[in-house]
Structures are given as structure tokens and as C-alpha cells.
């Protein structure tokens, strides 16, 4: 795949520890879906951000970009810390594959 072409975009919930779940690919999440994700985080004692990930998570050369949209459940750390943790988790996943 040529750089910058056909980059997949998806909505994710990014936790402060770098873990993430996909909230939507083909369409934007509804406000109700975002609020439900926030309630689920809070119920588990977690927090994070609604973000957009662009690119292939499993690409070895071309890292996916992660862009913050808004905070969820009042995270105590920064989005930059979560994005760095996301990349560390992604790197470990690629090394184990």
C-alpha cells in the first residue's frame, strides 16, 4: 500500500493505559454510543478518550495516527501519555506476532 493512500479510519475509545476498542468504522458513533462507552469506562474505574485512529494498526512501517476528540470519564493523565502507551502496546503486539 502506498503511503497516505487508502488509510483506514475508525473511531476508538483509548484508555489511559494504551488499550483501545473500536467504536465505529463505517459511520460516526452516536452520542448515545459515546455516553454508553463513557459509562462503561467509569463503571470499571477506568477513563480515556474518544479518538480517531487513521491507518493500519498492524502496519510495521507506517504507524497509525491517533487524534483526540474528547475525554471520557475524567482521565487523570494526558492524551499524549495514552497515545505513547498505545504505541508501546502496539509495538509489543507486533513483536509477538
N, C-alpha and C positions, 0 to 999 in steps of 0.2 A: 504494500500500500504506500503510495506517495505521501510524503509529509504534508499535513494540512488538508488532505482530501478525505472525504467520507469519514470524518471523525464522529463517532457515536456520541450522542448527548443523552444524559439521563439525570433525573433528579435523585438525590441521595439524602439520607439522614446520616450525618457524620458525627460519630461520638467523640468525646474528648480524648479517648484512648486510641483513636485512629480506625476503629472498626466502623463499618458502614453497612447500610442496607439500601437497596434500590426502592424508591417510592414511585417512580414512573419513568417510562421510556417514550412511549408513543404520544403522550399528552401531558400537559401540566397537571400536577396534583391539585385537587380541590382544597379549599380552605378547611373543609371538614376532615379530609385525609391528613393534612398537616397538623391540625389540632389533635387528632387521634394519635398520631406519631408522638407528639409532644406529651400527651397524657401517658402514653406507654413508657416513654423515657422516664418521666417523673415517678411513675409507679414503681419502676425498678431502681430508683435512686440514681438515675443517670441524667445526663444532659448532653447537648451537642448543637448542631446547626443543620438547617436546611441548606443544601448546597447543590450546585450543578457540577457534574463531572463530565468533562469532554475528552474523549479518547478511549483507547482500549486499555482496560485495567491490566491485562496480561501482556501488553507490548513491552519488550525488553529495551528497545532503543528510544522510543517516543513516549515519554511519561504522560499520563493523563493530567489535564489541568483540573483543579478543583477550585470553584468560585463560590464564596459565601453568599447566601441570600438573606438569611436571618437566623438569629439564635433561637434555640428551643430549650425550655426548662432551665433557664438562667445558668449557663455554664460559668464556672469559676475561672477557667483558663481561657486563653486566647484562641481564635480560629487558626492563627499561624501555628500554634503548638499542635493543634489537632491535625492540621494539614501535614506537618512534619511527621507526626505519629502515623498518619495514613500512609505516607510514603515508606516509612520503616516497615509497617505491616505488609505492604505490597511487595517490598524487596524481599522480605523473608518468605512470602508466598511463592515468588518467582524462583528463589533459590531452592526451595523444597520440591518444585515441580520437575 
